[in-house]
Amino acid sequence: MKKNSPVFGNRLKFLRKQRDLKQEDVAKSLGISRARYSHYENNHVEPDIEMLKNLSQFYNVSIDYLVGNSIKNKNKDEVLNIDPELELWYKELPSNGEEDMRRLKKIWDVFKEE
């Protein structure tokens, strides 16, 4: 993991908020202080390998996902390097109807031309 890379902390925040958890909830489950967990989310300190494993298991994602090497988590087939908000949008694409997909394609075609 790159030192002070915001990806790790952003992913932790994203995952925690997806589950509607407080930092205290996660910290208690991991057996650490809320302050320590907050330092992870704010990229002030990096976790050791054991904590990376624990975080990976807690959130049911790969360590590669946590450290920003991919958007692949244990439930995905594709690997892309994008931020969590774009990942959520990308994940929802298949559930859109055909009409929505056609409108998105038109937007994409205009975007490509510029």
Order of alpha helices (4+ residues) and beta strands (2+ residues): alpha-alpha-alpha-alpha-alpha-alpha-alpha
